[in-house]
Amino acid sequence: MDIVSGIGVIDKAAAILDVLEQEPLGLADLGSATGMPRATVHRLATALELHGFVARDDQGRFGLGRRVAARSLADVARPTLERLRDESGESVQIYVPRGAVRVCVVSLESPHSLRTMVAVGAALPMDVGSAAKALSGATTRRGWTESVEERERGVASVSAPVVQGGEVVAAVSVSGPIERTTRSPGRRYGAAVVAAAAEVSRSLQP
């Protein structure tokens, strides 16, 4: 870690995150990589885990958690979503699951005056909407799922899952007024959304 703030605990926590950005590590290896005592690393890593900055995999190794991953995902996905917005002419979003809700981490608005708007950070339900279905794995055989007026009257959307390490970690969505999307938005935008989600998935691979 090159930046030192002078606040010891924060500098040490940042050092742990810097190391884990490269690869998941067990406690002993994390201690060696950071040069910190095992007890210190364990105390800080478990605290970071509690707040979602660090997560453990099936082998017990520490890696970056959902909070850091969501920010990384937003950076990786933005160029793809910009192209999807330009090609579709509609608003596009990417959502990540957060317990009982899905949170919007990127939102790009349609150039049309009549458009759907979802604020970054908005927490939406996991029981309605195409993105909720995509996050739960309930897609069609073509890889997308759609919704028509499920969450908001006059709005339709189509979504596809983003996959990392064999797990669905996000959903890419196109949404807009039914006047343009029609009541079969998957027919119009499904292929483009699936392609965008696949591109983001590939970008997330190590």
C-alpha positions as CSV (number, residue, x, y, z in Angstrom):
1,M,0.0,0.0,0.0
2,D,1.5,3.3,-1.1
3,I,-0.9,5.8,0.6
4,V,-0.6,6.2,4.4
5,S,-3.1,8.4,6.2
6,G,-1.5,8.2,9.6
7,I,-4.6,6.5,11.1
8,G,-3.2,3.1,11.8
9,V,-6.4,1.0,11.8
10,I,-7.6,2.4,8.5
11,D,-4.2,2.1,6.8
12,K,-4.1,-1.6,7.9
13,A,-7.6,-2.3,6.7
14,A,-6.8,-0.6,3.3
15,A,-3.7,-2.8,3.1
16,I,-5.8,-5.9,3.5
17,L,-8.2,-4.8,0.8
18,D,-5.3,-3.9,-1.5
19,V,-3.9,-7.5,-1.2
20,L,-7.3,-9.1,-1.6
21,E,-7.9,-7.2,-4.7
22,Q,-5.3,-9.5,-6.3
23,E,-6.7,-12.8,-5.1
24,P,-8.4,-14.5,-2.2
25,L,-6.1,-15.6,0.6
26,G,-6.2,-17.7,3.7
27,L,-5.4,-16.1,7.1
28,A,-1.7,-17.2,7.1
29,D,-1.1,-16.0,3.6
30,L,-2.9,-12.7,4.2
31,G,-0.7,-12.1,7.2
32,S,2.4,-12.8,5.1
33,A,1.3,-10.6,2.3
34,T,0.5,-7.6,4.6
35,G,3.3,-8.1,7.0
36,M,0.9,-8.0,9.9
37,P,0.6,-10.3,12.9
38,R,-1.9,-13.1,12.4
39,A,-4.1,-11.9,15.3
40,T,-4.3,-8.4,13.8
41,V,-5.1,-9.6,10.4
42,H,-7.9,-11.9,11.8
43,R,-9.4,-9.1,13.8
44,L,-9.5,-6.6,11.0
45,A,-10.5,-9.1,8.3
46,T,-13.5,-10.3,10.3
47,A,-14.5,-6.7,11.1
48,L,-14.4,-5.9,7.4
49,E,-16.4,-9.1,6.7
50,L,-19.1,-7.9,9.1
51,H,-19.5,-4.7,7.1
52,G,-19.5,-6.4,3.7
53,F,-16.1,-5.3,2.5
54,V,-14.6,-8.8,2.8
55,A,-16.2,-12.2,2.3
56,R,-15.0,-15.8,2.7
57,D,-15.3,-18.4,0.1
58,D,-16.1,-22.2,0.5
59,Q,-12.4,-22.8,1.4
60,G,-12.4,-20.2,4.1
61,R,-10.2,-17.8,2.1
62,F,-10.8,-14.1,2.5
63,G,-11.7,-12.1,-0.7
64,L,-13.4,-8.8,-1.5
65,G,-17.0,-8.5,-0.3
66,R,-20.2,-7.3,-1.9
67,R,-19.6,-3.6,-1.1
68,V,-16.3,-3.4,-2.9
69,A,-17.4,-5.8,-5.6
70,A,-20.5,-3.7,-6.4
71,R,-18.3,-0.7,-7.0
72,S,-15.9,-2.7,-9.2
73,L,-18.9,-4.1,-11.1
74,A,-20.2,-0.6,-11.7
75,D,-16.9,0.5,-13.2
76,V,-16.6,-2.6,-15.3
77,A,-20.2,-2.6,-16.6
78,R,-20.6,1.1,-17.4
79,P,-19.1,1.1,-21.0
80,T,-21.2,-1.9,-21.9
81,L,-24.3,-0.3,-20.5
82,E,-23.6,2.9,-22.3
83,R,-23.6,1.0,-25.6
84,L,-26.8,-0.9,-24.6
85,R,-28.5,2.4,-23.8
86,D,-27.4,3.9,-27.2
87,E,-28.5,0.9,-29.2
88,S,-31.8,0.4,-27.4
89,G,-32.7,4.0,-26.9
90,E,-34.1,3.1,-23.5
91,S,-32.9,3.5,-19.9
92,V,-30.6,0.8,-18.7
93,Q,-29.6,-0.3,-15.2
94,I,-27.6,-2.9,-13.4
95,Y,-28.8,-4.4,-10.0
96,V,-27.1,-6.4,-7.4
97,P,-28.8,-8.5,-4.7
98,R,-28.7,-7.2,-1.1
99,G,-30.6,-9.6,1.1
100,A,-34.3,-9.0,0.6
101,V,-33.9,-6.2,-2.0
102,R,-32.0,-5.5,-5.2
103,V,-29.9,-2.3,-5.3
104,C,-29.3,-0.3,-8.5
105,V,-25.5,0.4,-8.9
106,V,-25.6,1.9,-12.4
107,S,-28.4,3.8,-14.0
108,L,-28.2,5.4,-17.4
109,E,-31.3,7.3,-18.7
110,S,-32.8,7.2,-22.1
111,P,-32.5,10.3,-24.2
112,H,-36.3,10.4,-24.7
113,S,-38.2,12.9,-22.7
114,L,-40.6,10.1,-21.6
115,R,-38.4,7.5,-19.9
116,T,-38.0,5.4,-16.8
117,M,-35.7,6.7,-14.1
118,V,-34.1,4.6,-11.3
119,A,-31.7,6.3,-8.9
120,V,-28.4,4.8,-8.1
121,G,-28.7,3.3,-4.7
122,A,-32.4,2.7,-5.0
123,A,-33.5,-0.5,-3.2
124,L,-36.3,-2.3,-5.0
125,P,-38.2,-5.5,-4.1
126,M,-37.0,-9.0,-5.1
127,D,-40.4,-10.3,-5.7
128,V,-41.4,-8.2,-8.8
129,G,-39.7,-7.0,-11.9
130,S,-37.6,-8.6,-14.6
131,A,-34.3,-7.9,-12.7
132,A,-35.6,-9.6,-9.6
133,K,-36.4,-12.7,-11.7
134,A,-33.0,-12.6,-13.4
135,L,-31.3,-12.4,-10.0
136,S,-33.2,-15.5,-8.9
137,G,-32.3,-17.4,-12.0
138,A,-35.8,-17.5,-13.4
139,T,-34.9,-16.7,-17.1
140,T,-36.3,-18.1,-20.3
141,R,-34.4,-20.6,-22.4
142,R,-33.1,-17.6,-24.4
143,G,-31.5,-16.2,-21.2
144,W,-33.7,-13.2,-20.5
145,T,-36.7,-12.5,-18.4
146,E,-39.3,-9.7,-18.9
147,S,-41.9,-7.9,-16.9
148,V,-44.8,-5.7,-17.9
149,E,-46.4,-3.3,-15.4
150,E,-45.3,-5.5,-12.5
151,R,-43.7,-2.8,-10.4
152,E,-44.8,0.3,-12.1
153,R,-47.8,1.1,-14.3
154,G,-47.0,1.8,-17.9
155,V,-43.4,0.4,-17.7
156,A,-42.0,-2.8,-19.1
157,S,-38.5,-4.2,-18.8
158,V,-36.2,-7.1,-19.8
159,S,-33.2,-8.3,-17.9
160,A,-30.5,-10.9,-18.0
161,P,-28.2,-12.3,-15.3
162,V,-24.5,-11.4,-14.9
163,V,-22.6,-14.5,-13.8
164,Q,-19.3,-14.8,-11.9
165,G,-17.8,-18.0,-10.7
166,G,-20.9,-19.9,-11.6
167,E,-23.2,-17.6,-9.5
168,V,-25.6,-14.9,-10.5
169,V,-24.1,-11.7,-9.1
170,A,-26.1,-9.0,-10.9
171,A,-28.7,-8.3,-13.5
172,V,-28.6,-6.0,-16.6
173,S,-31.9,-4.4,-17.4
174,V,-33.5,-2.3,-20.2
175,S,-36.7,-0.5,-19.1
176,G,-39.0,2.0,-20.7
177,P,-42.6,3.0,-21.3
178,I,-44.8,0.4,-22.9
179,E,-45.6,2.8,-25.8
180,R,-42.0,2.1,-27.0
181,T,-41.1,-1.3,-25.5
182,T,-44.4,-2.8,-26.3
183,R,-45.9,-5.5,-24.0
184,S,-43.3,-8.0,-25.3
185,P,-40.1,-6.2,-24.4
186,G,-38.1,-9.4,-24.5
187,R,-38.8,-9.8,-28.2
188,R,-37.4,-6.3,-28.9
189,Y,-34.5,-6.1,-26.5
190,G,-33.8,-9.6,-25.1
191,A,-30.9,-10.5,-27.4
192,A,-29.1,-7.2,-26.8
193,V,-29.6,-7.5,-23.0
194,V,-28.3,-11.1,-22.9
195,A,-25.3,-10.0,-25.0
196,A,-24.6,-7.1,-22.7
197,A,-24.9,-9.3,-19.6
198,A,-22.5,-11.9,-21.1
199,E,-20.0,-9.1,-21.9
200,V,-20.1,-7.9,-18.3
201,S,-19.7,-11.5,-17.1
202,R,-16.6,-12.0,-19.2
203,S,-15.2,-8.7,-17.9
204,L,-15.5,-9.9,-14.3
205,Q,-13.4,-13.0,-14.9
206,P,-9.9,-13.0,-13.5
